[in-house]
Amino acid sequence: MRHTEFWTRLDEALGRSYSRTWAELTVVRDLDGLTTREALDAGMPPKQVWAAVRRQLELPESER
């Protein structure tokens, strides 16, 4: 998964304007206490970050 695909999926899940705020402010429990933005900036693969976000938001399996 590329970063662009990650952001597209997050935009679809939360809405474009809210997704950016959420990514910067919400700590995702499966990302070792990091926010989504921090995890991506630290070099975590977008696919791994998306899996953690999907679990946190309790999105359906179809969103894998």
C-alpha positions, 0 to 999 in steps of 0.5 A, spaced: 500 500 500 502 506 498 501 513 502 496 515 497 492 509 498 492 510 505 490 517 505 484 515 500 482 510 505 482 514 511 478 520 507 473 515 505 472 512 512 472 519 516 471 524 511 477 528 508 477 534 513 476 530 519 481 524 517 487 529 517 485 532 524 484 525 527 491 522 524 495 528 528 491 527 534 489 520 536 493 515 539 492 508 536 493 503 541 496 498 536 502 503 534 505 503 540 502 510 543 503 513 536 498 517 532 497 515 525 501 521 522 507 519 527 507 512 525 507 514 518 513 519 519 517 514 523 517 510 517 512 504 519 509 501 512 502 504 510 499 497 510 501 496 517 498 503 519 492 502 516 491 495 519 492 498 526 487 504 524 482 499 521 482 495 528 481 502 532 476 504 528 472 498 528 471 498 520 469 491 517 473 486 514 472 488 507 476 495 509 482 491 509 
